[in-house]
Amino acid sequence: MKGRHKKAVLVLSGIVAVVWLLSTLSRGREPMYQGKTVRQWIEELPPGHPFFLGTGINRDTPAKQALRSIGTDAVPYLARAMNRRDSIMVDLSLKLWYRWPWLQRHLTRPVPRIELRREAARALQEIVSTHPKASFGNIVPALARAMREPDSNLWMTALATVGMIAVREHNQEAWRALIAALDSPDDGVRSHAAWKLSDGDQTLSVALPALRRRLSDRSDAVRINAALAVYRIGHQTNEAVAVLISALAAKTPTDRGNAAFQLSLIGPAAKAAIPALEQTVKDPDLYVQNQATAALNKIHPGRHKEEKPNWQALVEQLKSPDQNTRCSAAFGLKEIAAEALPAIPALVEALRTRSVDNLWAVGQALWTIDPQQAAVIVPAMDNHLADPNAANRHMAALVLAKIGSEARQTLPTLHSGMTDSSLWVRQYCAYAWLRVGGQGEATRRQAVEILVDCLQAKCHIQDRKNSARFLGEAGSIAKEAVPALRDVARHGDDEELAKLAAEALSKIGSAAPDGAAKPE
């Protein structure tokens, strides 16, 4: 009996040893970056502060930069992390932390697994979007599972990523996941799935039965998006237009405006909607009015000419307490610059009152309408560089870059911005410092180094493209960037980025390397 017990212990010990060895070997093959494994970097993804939960703020962190550098090798690990569940211990720790103030004062808040899952989904989406030549069909099942989760941040990101894979790779499994999502109990999932399916064509006829069922969905948003998908896939004009005409009377302005927008995408084939749209342009909501007017212009341009926004109405919107309305009004005035000269006093007043947010949009509009107002715009943008919101700081730097040498008084503030905690702010302040005409060899080199650093693969593809553009605009004073630009032009993993790097080399005064994308 003792002998059998001893054998059992030895066998069990052997199994444990083998499992440990396999686990160790597996970890040895795991991608590494700066001494940490990909799983360690993933664990560092969550923001870890209640203020940022559910706000949509997408902060750049060392973990995100590390995962960009690891690239597609991080994908399977992110896919697993996206679907990992909370443990009982984490749930208990969170409940205790929220219940006891003493723990809140002395310990950091435990990170709920859902936060890590959201961040893993976002990181996964970014890698998929920035590697257009790679194949990601193997992660569709994991994304499909995430699409069935109740957390809206998670399913929305997963669904968008599946849609990207479906369209770009013509991946049938991804299309099937979107079709299955049409039967979700969640209105939002059904609506987003129908919208993604509207990117399909006649080859996706397998989706038509499920989409037609959604034409009588209880949700206006689902019916609106399903109608467009049915039109694009099945060319069923009458069926789709009838649903959209009905949706022009939906309860919410968003749905009414979206119905008009979908009709504009159908174009002349939606002529049956003209009478209803002519009534909809009288809608009390500005969004609905604009979309209905645009739809009439697309459906019957000869009969319905698109009208430019009225500057008086935009000036009134500039006084709105809603920051988004003020920002839209500033954009509108910028678009009609020649007709918006009478709006200059209102824009100057808006700059001087220092609205809490989006002041840069007012400065941008005023500069476009009347560059002679630089004396008013520059001090306002200089102050805006100290705004708590990094998005406002970097856009203020962009406005100063466009103004150029007339913004020289802001050079000290721009120099300080080159050490900002936000990569965007550092990048745009460096660009603005060069464009404004800063003096000083050390600061010039610092500015160029920042832009060169933003060219690296660790940065988001859009930041890399912006840096290539900025270095090209800087011209010969950015000569230290030539080796990095040559490398990107020759070996860049993005065609547009390689082309921008080649253009920058040409402007700086160095010929593009052989085999690089040539500027047109």
Secondary structure as GFF3:
##gff-version 3
##sequence-region A 1 520
A	DSSP	alpha_helix	2	29	.	.	.	ID=ss1
A	DSSP	beta_strand	32	33	.	.	.	ID=ss2
A	DSSP	beta_strand	36	37	.	.	.	ID=ss3
A	DSSP	alpha_helix	38	43	.	.	.	ID=ss4
A	DSSP	three_ten_helix	50	52	.	.	.	ID=ss5
A	DSSP	alpha_helix	62	70	.	.	.	ID=ss6
A	DSSP	three_ten_helix	71	74	.	.	.	ID=ss7
A	DSSP	alpha_helix	75	82	.	.	.	ID=ss8
A	DSSP	alpha_helix	88	99	.	.	.	ID=ss9
A	DSSP	alpha_helix	101	106	.	.	.	ID=ss10
A	DSSP	alpha_helix	113	130	.	.	.	ID=ss11
A	DSSP	three_ten_helix	137	139	.	.	.	ID=ss12
A	DSSP	alpha_helix	140	147	.	.	.	ID=ss13
A	DSSP	alpha_helix	152	169	.	.	.	ID=ss14
A	DSSP	alpha_helix	172	181	.	.	.	ID=ss15
A	DSSP	alpha_helix	187	197	.	.	.	ID=ss16
A	DSSP	three_ten_helix	202	207	.	.	.	ID=ss17
A	DSSP	alpha_helix	208	213	.	.	.	ID=ss18
A	DSSP	three_ten_helix	214	216	.	.	.	ID=ss19
A	DSSP	alpha_helix	220	234	.	.	.	ID=ss20
A	DSSP	alpha_helix	237	247	.	.	.	ID=ss21
A	DSSP	alpha_helix	253	266	.	.	.	ID=ss22
A	DSSP	three_ten_helix	267	273	.	.	.	ID=ss23
A	DSSP	alpha_helix	274	280	.	.	.	ID=ss24
A	DSSP	alpha_helix	286	299	.	.	.	ID=ss25
A	DSSP	alpha_helix	311	318	.	.	.	ID=ss26
A	DSSP	alpha_helix	323	335	.	.	.	ID=ss27
A	DSSP	three_ten_helix	337	343	.	.	.	ID=ss28
A	DSSP	alpha_helix	344	353	.	.	.	ID=ss29
A	DSSP	alpha_helix	359	369	.	.	.	ID=ss30
A	DSSP	three_ten_helix	371	373	.	.	.	ID=ss31
A	DSSP	alpha_helix	374	384	.	.	.	ID=ss32
A	DSSP	alpha_helix	390	403	.	.	.	ID=ss33
A	DSSP	three_ten_helix	404	410	.	.	.	ID=ss34
A	DSSP	alpha_helix	411	417	.	.	.	ID=ss35
A	DSSP	alpha_helix	423	436	.	.	.	ID=ss36
A	DSSP	alpha_helix	441	453	.	.	.	ID=ss37
A	DSSP	alpha_helix	461	474	.	.	.	ID=ss38
A	DSSP	three_ten_helix	475	481	.	.	.	ID=ss39
A	DSSP	alpha_helix	482	491	.	.	.	ID=ss40
A	DSSP	alpha_helix	495	508	.	.	.	ID=ss41
###
